[in-house]
Amino acid sequence: MDATSSLIFIIAAFSLGVVLIMKRDSIPARMRRAMAIISILLIGFAFFLIVYALFNMGTDQQ
């Protein structure tokens, strides 16, 4: 996976989490739960990508 696309995904996932936290009062209750679960999954995957990138930082990629 390209580093640029990973970085864009990580920024987008964390931005979604911040927007959901800031606007939680204006989101309808039924939609709030589903969006919270989706954002938790996306942020969890973003953390995985960060850890994966750190582990592979020392390997030689061609």
N, CA, C and O atoms as a CHARMM CRD file, in Angstrom:
* protein
*
  248
    1    1 MET  N      0.84800  -1.17400   0.00000 PROA 1      0.00000
    2    1 MET  CA     0.00000   0.00000   0.00000 PROA 1      0.00000
    3    1 MET  C      0.89400   1.23700   0.00000 PROA 1      0.00000
    4    1 MET  O      1.90500   1.28200   0.70100 PROA 1      0.00000
    5    2 ASP  N      0.52600   2.20800  -0.76500 PROA 2      0.00000
    6    2 ASP  CA     1.28700   3.43400  -0.88300 PROA 2      0.00000
    7    2 ASP  C      1.21900   4.23200   0.42000 PROA 2      0.00000
    8    2 ASP  O      0.17400   4.27100   1.06900 PROA 2      0.00000
    9    3 ALA  N      2.31600   4.85900   0.80000 PROA 3      0.00000
   10    3 ALA  CA     2.37900   5.61900   2.05100 PROA 3      0.00000
   11    3 ALA  C      1.45100   6.83100   2.00700 PROA 3      0.00000
   12    3 ALA  O      0.87900   7.21400   3.02700 PROA 3      0.00000
   13    4 THR  N      1.30300   7.42800   0.83600 PROA 4      0.00000
   14    4 THR  CA     0.44300   8.59600   0.72000 PROA 4      0.00000
   15    4 THR  C     -1.01900   8.23400   0.94000 PROA 4      0.00000
   16    4 THR  O     -1.73600   8.95300   1.63700 PROA 4      0.00000
   17    5 SER  N     -1.46200   7.14700   0.36500 PROA 5      0.00000
   18    5 SER  CA    -2.85700   6.74300   0.55500 PROA 5      0.00000
   19    5 SER  C     -3.11100   6.31000   1.99300 PROA 5      0.00000
   20    5 SER  O     -4.20000   6.54000   2.51900 PROA 5      0.00000
   21    6 SER  N     -2.13400   5.69200   2.63500 PROA 6      0.00000
   22    6 SER  CA    -2.28100   5.32800   4.04500 PROA 6      0.00000
   23    6 SER  C     -2.40200   6.57400   4.90500 PROA 6      0.00000
   24    6 SER  O     -3.23800   6.63200   5.80600 PROA 6      0.00000
   25    7 LEU  N     -1.57200   7.56500   4.63200 PROA 7      0.00000
   26    7 LEU  CA    -1.61800   8.80100   5.40500 PROA 7      0.00000
   27    7 LEU  C     -2.94300   9.52500   5.22100 PROA 7      0.00000
   28    7 LEU  O     -3.49900  10.05300   6.18400 PROA 7      0.00000
   29    8 ILE  N     -3.44700   9.55300   4.01400 PROA 8      0.00000
   30    8 ILE  CA    -4.74200  10.19000   3.75200 PROA 8      0.00000
   31    8 ILE  C     -5.85500   9.45500   4.48600 PROA 8      0.00000
   32    8 ILE  O     -6.74100  10.09300   5.05600 PROA 8      0.00000
   33    9 PHE  N     -5.82500   8.11500   4.48300 PROA 9      0.00000
   34    9 PHE  CA    -6.84000   7.34800   5.19600 PROA 9      0.00000
   35    9 PHE  C     -6.77000   7.60600   6.69600 PROA 9      0.00000
   36    9 PHE  O     -7.80400   7.76100   7.34500 PROA 9      0.00000
   37   10 ILE  N     -5.56100   7.65400   7.25400 PROA 10     0.00000
   38   10 ILE  CA    -5.40400   7.88700   8.69000 PROA 10     0.00000
   39   10 ILE  C     -5.94900   9.25700   9.07500 PROA 10     0.00000
   40   10 ILE  O     -6.66200   9.38500  10.07100 PROA 10     0.00000
   41   11 ILE  N     -5.62200  10.27100   8.30100 PROA 11     0.00000
   42   11 ILE  CA    -6.12600  11.62000   8.58100 PROA 11     0.00000
   43   11 ILE  C     -7.64300  11.66500   8.46300 PROA 11     0.00000
   44   11 ILE  O     -8.31200  12.28300   9.29000 PROA 11     0.00000
   45   12 ALA  N     -8.19100  11.01200   7.43700 PROA 12     0.00000
   46   12 ALA  CA    -9.63900  11.00800   7.24900 PROA 12     0.00000
   47   12 ALA  C    -10.35600  10.27000   8.37800 PROA 12     0.00000
   48   12 ALA  O    -11.41400  10.71400   8.82500 PROA 12     0.00000
   49   13 ALA  N     -9.80200   9.15500   8.84300 PROA 13     0.00000
   50   13 ALA  CA   -10.44000   8.38900   9.91400 PROA 13     0.00000
   51   13 ALA  C    -10.45900   9.18300  11.20900 PROA 13     0.00000
   52   13 ALA  O    -11.48100   9.23400  11.89300 PROA 13     0.00000
   53   14 PHE  N     -9.33500   9.80400  11.55100 PROA 14     0.00000
   54   14 PHE  CA    -9.29900  10.59800  12.77400 PROA 14     0.00000
   55   14 PHE  C    -10.15700  11.84700  12.65700 PROA 14     0.00000
   56   14 PHE  O    -10.75200  12.28200  13.64300 PROA 14     0.00000
   57   15 SER  N    -10.23000  12.42800  11.47100 PROA 15     0.00000
   58   15 SER  CA   -11.09300  13.59500  11.26800 PROA 15     0.00000
   59   15 SER  C    -12.56500  13.22200  11.43300 PROA 15     0.00000
   60   15 SER  O    -13.33900  13.97700  12.02200 PROA 15     0.00000
   61   16 LEU  N    -12.94600  12.06200  10.91500 PROA 16     0.00000
   62   16 LEU  CA   -14.32200  11.59200  11.10400 PROA 16     0.00000
   63   16 LEU  C    -14.63600  11.42600  12.58600 PROA 16     0.00000
   64   16 LEU  O    -15.71300  11.81500  13.03900 PROA 16     0.00000
   65   17 GLY  N    -13.70900  10.85400  13.34000 PROA 17     0.00000
   66   17 GLY  CA   -13.91200  10.70200  14.77900 PROA 17     0.00000
   67   17 GLY  C    -14.07200  12.03600  15.48600 PROA 17     0.00000
   68   17 GLY  O    -14.92700  12.17800  16.36000 PROA 17     0.00000
   69   18 VAL  N    -13.25800  13.01200  15.11600 PROA 18     0.00000
   70   18 VAL  CA   -13.34800  14.34200  15.73900 PROA 18     0.00000
   71   18 VAL  C    -14.66600  15.01000  15.39500 PROA 18     0.00000
   72   18 VAL  O    -15.30600  15.60500  16.26200 PROA 18     0.00000
   73   19 VAL  N    -15.07800  14.91700  14.13500 PROA 19     0.00000
   74   19 VAL  CA   -16.35000  15.52900  13.72700 PROA 19     0.00000
   75   19 VAL  C    -17.51900  14.87100  14.45200 PROA 19     0.00000
   76   19 VAL  O    -18.44300  15.56500  14.87600 PROA 19     0.00000
   77   20 LEU  N    -17.49900  13.56200  14.60100 PROA 20     0.00000
   78   20 LEU  CA   -18.58200  12.88100  15.31200 PROA 20     0.00000
   79   20 LEU  C    -18.63000  13.28700  16.77300 PROA 20     0.00000
   80   20 LEU  O    -19.71500  13.43800  17.33500 PROA 20     0.00000
   81   21 ILE  N    -17.47600  13.46800  17.39700 PROA 21     0.00000
   82   21 ILE  CA   -17.45000  13.89600  18.79100 PROA 21     0.00000
   83   21 ILE  C    -17.96000  15.32400  18.92800 PROA 21     0.00000
   84   21 ILE  O    -18.71100  15.63100  19.85400 PROA 21     0.00000
   85   22 MET  N    -17.55600  16.19800  18.00700 PROA 22     0.00000
   86   22 MET  CA   -17.95700  17.60100  18.09900 PROA 22     0.00000
   87   22 MET  C    -19.43500  17.80900  17.76300 PROA 22     0.00000
   88   22 MET  O    -20.07000  18.70100  18.32600 PROA 22     0.00000
   89   23 LYS  N    -19.98500  17.01200  16.86900 PROA 23     0.00000
   90   23 LYS  CA   -21.36700  17.20400  16.41700 PROA 23     0.00000
   91   23 LYS  C    -22.31800  16.12400  16.93300 PROA 23     0.00000
   92   23 LYS  O    -23.35700  15.88100  16.32000 PROA 23     0.00000
   93   24 ARG  N    -21.98800  15.48200  18.03000 PROA 24     0.00000
   94   24 ARG  CA   -22.80900  14.36200  18.49600 PROA 24     0.00000
   95   24 ARG  C    -24.22700  14.77400  18.89700 PROA 24     0.00000
   96   24 ARG  O    -25.13300  13.94000  18.87500 PROA 24     0.00000
   97   25 ASP  N    -24.43700  16.03200  19.25900 PROA 25     0.00000
   98   25 ASP  CA   -25.77700  16.47000  19.65200 PROA 25     0.00000
   99   25 ASP  C    -26.68600  16.70200  18.45400 PROA 25     0.00000
  100   25 ASP  O    -27.90700  16.61400  18.58500 PROA 25     0.00000
  101   26 SER  N    -26.12000  16.99500  17.29400 PROA 26     0.00000
  102   26 SER  CA   -26.94400  17.29900  16.12900 PROA 26     0.00000
  103   26 SER  C    -27.18700  16.09300  15.22900 PROA 26     0.00000
  104   26 SER  O    -27.92000  16.20000  14.24600 PROA 26     0.00000
  105   27 ILE  N    -26.58400  14.94800  15.54700 PROA 27     0.00000
  106   27 ILE  CA   -26.78300  13.73300  14.74700 PROA 27     0.00000
  107   27 ILE  C    -27.96100  12.95200  15.32800 PROA 27     0.00000
  108   27 ILE  O    -28.02200  12.77100  16.54400 PROA 27     0.00000
  109   28 PRO  N    -28.89600  12.48400  14.50100 PROA 28     0.00000
  110   28 PRO  CA   -30.03200  11.70500  15.01100 PROA 28     0.00000
  111   28 PRO  C    -29.56600  10.44600  15.75300 PROA 28     0.00000
  112   28 PRO  O    -28.52200   9.87800  15.43000 PROA 28     0.00000
  113   29 ALA  N    -30.34300  10.02100  16.74100 PROA 29     0.00000
  114   29 ALA  CA   -29.94500   8.91800  17.62500 PROA 29     0.00000
  115   29 ALA  C    -29.71300   7.60700  16.86900 PROA 29     0.00000
  116   29 ALA  O    -28.75200   6.89500  17.16000 PROA 29     0.00000
  117   30 ARG  N    -30.57500   7.27700  15.90600 PROA 30     0.00000
  118   30 ARG  CA   -30.41000   6.01900  15.16800 PROA 30     0.00000
  119   30 ARG  C    -29.14900   6.03600  14.32400 PROA 30     0.00000
  120   30 ARG  O    -28.47900   5.01300  14.18000 PROA 30     0.00000
  121   31 MET  N    -28.82800   7.17700  13.77200 PROA 31     0.00000
  122   31 MET  CA   -27.65100   7.29400  12.92700 PROA 31     0.00000
  123   31 MET  C    -26.37500   7.40000  13.76800 PROA 31     0.00000
  124   31 MET  O    -25.30200   6.98300  13.33000 PROA 31     0.00000
  125   32 ARG  N    -26.49300   7.95300  14.95900 PROA 32     0.00000
  126   32 ARG  CA   -25.33600   8.16200  15.82900 PROA 32     0.00000
  127   32 ARG  C    -24.64100   6.86300  16.18900 PROA 32     0.00000
  128   32 ARG  O    -23.41300   6.78300  16.16500 PROA 32     0.00000
  129   33 ARG  N    -25.42000   5.84900  16.52300 PROA 33     0.00000
  130   33 ARG  CA   -24.82900   4.56800  16.92600 PROA 33     0.00000
  131   33 ARG  C    -24.09200   3.89300  15.76900 PROA 33     0.00000
  132   33 ARG  O    -22.97800   3.39700  15.93800 PROA 33     0.00000
  133   34 ALA  N    -24.71900   3.87800  14.60300 PROA 34     0.00000
  134   34 ALA  CA   -24.09100   3.24400  13.44100 PROA 34     0.00000
  135   34 ALA  C    -22.81600   3.98300  13.03400 PROA 34     0.00000
  136   34 ALA  O    -21.80200   3.35500  12.72600 PROA 34     0.00000
  137   35 MET  N    -22.86800   5.30000  13.03300 PROA 35     0.00000
  138   35 MET  CA   -21.68400   6.06800  12.66000 PROA 35     0.00000
  139   35 MET  C    -20.57400   5.91900  13.69000 PROA 35     0.00000
  140   35 MET  O    -19.39500   5.92900  13.33700 PROA 35     0.00000
  141   36 ALA  N    -20.94000   5.78200  14.95900 PROA 36     0.00000
  142   36 ALA  CA   -19.93200   5.57500  16.00100 PROA 36     0.00000
  143   36 ALA  C    -19.23200   4.23400  15.81400 PROA 36     0.00000
  144   36 ALA  O    -18.01400   4.14800  15.96500 PROA 36     0.00000
  145   37 ILE  N    -19.98300   3.19500  15.49100 PROA 37     0.00000
  146   37 ILE  CA   -19.37900   1.87600  15.26800 PROA 37     0.00000
  147   37 ILE  C    -18.47000   1.89700  14.04400 PROA 37     0.00000
  148   37 ILE  O    -17.36700   1.35100  14.07300 PROA 37     0.00000
  149   38 ILE  N    -18.93600   2.52600  12.97000 PROA 38     0.00000
  150   38 ILE  CA   -18.11500   2.62200  11.76000 PROA 38     0.00000
  151   38 ILE  C    -16.84400   3.40900  12.02600 PROA 38     0.00000
  152   38 ILE  O    -15.76900   3.01400  11.57500 PROA 38     0.00000
  153   39 SER  N    -16.94800   4.51900  12.75400 PROA 39     0.00000
  154   39 SER  CA   -15.75200   5.32000  13.01700 PROA 39     0.00000
  155   39 SER  C    -14.78900   4.59600  13.94600 PROA 39     0.00000
  156   39 SER  O    -13.57700   4.75300  13.80200 PROA 39     0.00000
  157   40 ILE  N    -15.28900   3.80700  14.89700 PROA 40     0.00000
  158   40 ILE  CA   -14.40700   3.00900  15.75800 PROA 40     0.00000
  159   40 ILE  C    -13.63200   1.99800  14.92100 PROA 40     0.00000
  160   40 ILE  O    -12.43200   1.81000  15.12500 PROA 40     0.00000
  161   41 LEU  N    -14.30800   1.35100  13.98500 PROA 41     0.00000
  162   41 LEU  CA   -13.62000   0.39600  13.11300 PROA 41     0.00000
  163   41 LEU  C    -12.57000   1.07800  12.23700 PROA 41     0.00000
  164   41 LEU  O    -11.46500   0.56000  12.07300 PROA 41     0.00000
  165   42 LEU  N    -12.91000   2.23100  11.68000 PROA 42     0.00000
  166   42 LEU  CA   -11.96800   2.94100  10.82000 PROA 42     0.00000
  167   42 LEU  C    -10.76300   3.45300  11.61700 PROA 42     0.00000
  168   42 LEU  O     -9.63000   3.37200  11.14300 PROA 42     0.00000
  169   43 ILE  N    -10.99900   3.97600  12.81200 PROA 43     0.00000
  170   43 ILE  CA    -9.89300   4.45800  13.64100 PROA 43     0.00000
  171   43 ILE  C     -9.03200   3.28700  14.10300 PROA 43     0.00000
  172   43 ILE  O     -7.81000   3.41000  14.17400 PROA 43     0.00000
  173   44 GLY  N     -9.65200   2.15800  14.41700 PROA 44     0.00000
  174   44 GLY  CA    -8.88000   0.97300  14.78100 PROA 44     0.00000
  175   44 GLY  C     -7.99800   0.50700  13.63900 PROA 44     0.00000
  176   44 GLY  O     -6.84600   0.13400  13.85900 PROA 44     0.00000
  177   45 PHE  N     -8.52000   0.52400  12.42400 PROA 45     0.00000
  178   45 PHE  CA    -7.71900   0.14300  11.26500 PROA 45     0.00000
  179   45 PHE  C     -6.60900   1.15900  11.01400 PROA 45     0.00000
  180   45 PHE  O     -5.51700   0.78900  10.58400 PROA 45     0.00000
  181   46 ALA  N     -6.88100   2.43700  11.28000 PROA 46     0.00000
  182   46 ALA  CA    -5.84600   3.46000  11.12800 PROA 46     0.00000
  183   46 ALA  C     -4.71300   3.22200  12.12500 PROA 46     0.00000
  184   46 ALA  O     -3.54300   3.37400  11.77300 PROA 46     0.00000
  185   47 PHE  N     -5.04100   2.85200  13.36100 PROA 47     0.00000
  186   47 PHE  CA    -4.00400   2.51300  14.32900 PROA 47     0.00000
  187   47 PHE  C     -3.19800   1.30800  13.86200 PROA 47     0.00000
  188   47 PHE  O     -1.97800   1.27500  14.02000 PROA 47     0.00000
  189   48 PHE  N     -3.87700   0.32200  13.28800 PROA 48     0.00000
  190   48 PHE  CA    -3.17600  -0.83900  12.74400 PROA 48     0.00000
  191   48 PHE  C     -2.19900  -0.41800  11.65200 PROA 48     0.00000
  192   48 PHE  O     -1.07100  -0.91000  11.60900 PROA 48     0.00000
  193   49 LEU  N     -2.61900   0.48300  10.77200 PROA 49     0.00000
  194   49 LEU  CA    -1.73500   0.95100   9.70500 PROA 49     0.00000
  195   49 LEU  C     -0.52500   1.69200  10.26600 PROA 49     0.00000
  196   49 LEU  O      0.58000   1.56400   9.74000 PROA 49     0.00000
  197   50 ILE  N     -0.72900   2.45900  11.32300 PROA 50     0.00000
  198   50 ILE  CA     0.38900   3.17500  11.95000 PROA 50     0.00000
  199   50 ILE  C      1.38500   2.18800  12.53100 PROA 50     0.00000
  200   50 ILE  O      2.59100   2.32000  12.31900 PROA 50     0.00000
  201   51 VAL  N      0.88600   1.19500  13.26600 PROA 51     0.00000
  202   51 VAL  CA     1.76900   0.19400  13.87000 PROA 51     0.00000
  203   51 VAL  C      2.45600  -0.63300  12.79100 PROA 51     0.00000
  204   51 VAL  O      3.64200  -0.93900  12.92000 PROA 51     0.00000
  205   52 TYR  N      1.75200  -0.99400  11.74800 PROA 52     0.00000
  206   52 TYR  CA     2.32500  -1.76200  10.64500 PROA 52     0.00000
  207   52 TYR  C      3.44300  -0.96900   9.95800 PROA 52     0.00000
  208   52 TYR  O      4.48600  -1.52300   9.61300 PROA 52     0.00000
  209   53 ALA  N      3.21200   0.32500   9.76700 PROA 53     0.00000
  210   53 ALA  CA     4.23600   1.15800   9.14200 PROA 53     0.00000
  211   53 ALA  C      5.46400   1.27000  10.03900 PROA 53     0.00000
  212   53 ALA  O      6.59100   1.29100   9.54400 PROA 53     0.00000
  213   54 LEU  N      5.25900   1.34200  11.34100 PROA 54     0.00000
  214   54 LEU  CA     6.40100   1.42300  12.25600 PROA 54     0.00000
  215   54 LEU  C      7.20600   0.13000  12.26200 PROA 54     0.00000
  216   54 LEU  O      8.43600   0.17100  12.31300 PROA 54     0.00000
  217   55 PHE  N      6.53700  -1.00900  12.21200 PROA 55     0.00000
  218   55 PHE  CA     7.24200  -2.27100  12.16800 PROA 55     0.00000
  219   55 PHE  C      8.01900  -2.46500  10.87100 PROA 55     0.00000
  220   55 PHE  O      9.09500  -3.06400  10.87800 PROA 55     0.00000
  221   56 ASN  N      7.49300  -1.97300   9.77900 PROA 56     0.00000
  222   56 ASN  CA     8.14500  -2.13400   8.48200 PROA 56     0.00000
  223   56 ASN  C      9.06400  -0.97400   8.12100 PROA 56     0.00000
  224   56 ASN  O      9.54400  -0.89900   6.99000 PROA 56     0.00000
  225   57 MET  N      9.31200  -0.08000   9.05000 PROA 57     0.00000
  226   57 MET  CA    10.12100   1.07500   8.75900 PROA 57     0.00000
  227   57 MET  C     11.58100   0.69300   8.43600 PROA 57     0.00000
  228   57 MET  O     12.22300   1.34100   7.60900 PROA 57     0.00000
  229   58 GLY  N     12.08500  -0.33400   9.07700 PROA 58     0.00000
  230   58 GLY  CA    13.47800  -0.68800   8.87500 PROA 58     0.00000
  231   58 GLY  C     13.73200  -1.64600   7.72700 PROA 58     0.00000
  232   58 GLY  O     14.88700  -1.89700   7.38300 PROA 58     0.00000
  233   59 THR  N     12.69300  -2.18200   7.13200 PROA 59     0.00000
  234   59 THR  CA    12.88900  -3.13800   6.04000 PROA 59     0.00000
  235   59 THR  C     13.21300  -2.40600   4.74800 PROA 59     0.00000
  236   59 THR  O     12.80600  -1.26300   4.54000 PROA 59     0.00000
  237   60 ASP  N     13.94900  -3.08600   3.89200 PROA 60     0.00000
  238   60 ASP  CA    14.32900  -2.50800   2.60900 PROA 60     0.00000
  239   60 ASP  C     13.22800  -2.79600   1.59000 PROA 60     0.00000
  240   60 ASP  O     12.98300  -3.95200   1.24500 PROA 60     0.00000
  241   61 GLN  N     12.56600  -1.74300   1.10900 PROA 61     0.00000
  242   61 GLN  CA    11.49800  -1.90100   0.13100 PROA 61     0.00000
  243   61 GLN  C     11.97900  -1.39600  -1.21600 PROA 61     0.00000
  244   61 GLN  O     12.59100  -0.33200  -1.31200 PROA 61     0.00000
  245   62 GLN  N     11.69600  -2.17000  -2.25800 PROA 62     0.00000
  246   62 GLN  CA    12.12800  -1.77100  -3.59000 PROA 62     0.00000
  247   62 GLN  C     10.96700  -1.52100  -4.49200 PROA 62     0.00000
  248   62 GLN  O     11.15400  -1.17500  -5.65800 PROA 62     0.00000
